[in-house]
Amino acid sequence: MKRLHPLARTTLAVAAVAALTACGEKPQTGMGIRSDAAPYAGTGSNFTQPGWQAGDKASWEAQLKARQQYGQNEYTRTQTK
């Protein structure tokens, strides 16, 4: 069996350690938005859909239904000629 040169062995070890560091995963602790308020309560942002009032559950559900039907439905977005 042929032995590796010490420099080649060191280089191989460093490469293996560098490759394994990419496999590590950082802990995902508490970085998301935490809110106990209902989604329809609003965020206080000025960038809202016209016709929606913050705090009104019925208008929130109507806006979600409209967005689902017209904005995210590929069958209504495609035109056949």
N, C-alpha and C positions, 0 to 999 in steps of 0.2 A: 504494500500500500504506500502511496506517495504522500508525503507530508507537505502541508502548506507552509509557505514562508511566513514568519511571524507578522510581517506587515500585512500580508494578504489575509491572515487569520483575524487580525485586529480590524481591518477594513470590513470584512464580512460580518463580524460581531456588531460593529457600529451600524452597518446597514440593516441588520436584523432588528436591533433595538429601535432604530428610526422607523422601520416599517411597523413594528408593534405599537408604537406610540399613537399611530393613527387609528388603532382599534379601540382606544379608550373613549369613554363617553362621559361628558361632564354632567353632573347632577342637575336636574331641572327642578329647582325648588322655588316656588312662589314668584315667578316672574310675570305671570299673567295678570289680567285685570280681575280684581275681586270686587264683586258688588252684590249686595243683597237685594237691591232694587229690582223690580220687574223690568223686563226688556222694553215694555211699552212706556215706561216712565221717562225715557229720553236720556240724553247725555248732556244737554245744555249746549250743544253745538249749533252753529248757524247753518250748517250744511245738512238740511233735512229736505225730504220730498215735499213738494207743495201739496196741500190737502191733508197733511198729517199733523195732528195736535199731540204734543207730548202729554202723556198721562191718560189718553183716551184709548182704552183697549180695543174698542170696536173699530176705530180708524186704523189702529196698528194692524189688526187682522185683515182689514180690507186692503191695506197697502201690501201686505205680504201675499195675499191672494192675487192681486193685480201683477205684482212682480213675478210671481211664479207662472202665471198664465201668459203674460206678454213678454217678459224680459228673459226668462230662463227656459222657455219652451221652444225647442228647435222646430217643432212642427208648425208653429205659428210664425216663426221668423223666416222660414224658407218660402220662397215663392216658386210655384211651378207654372211654366208657360207652355 
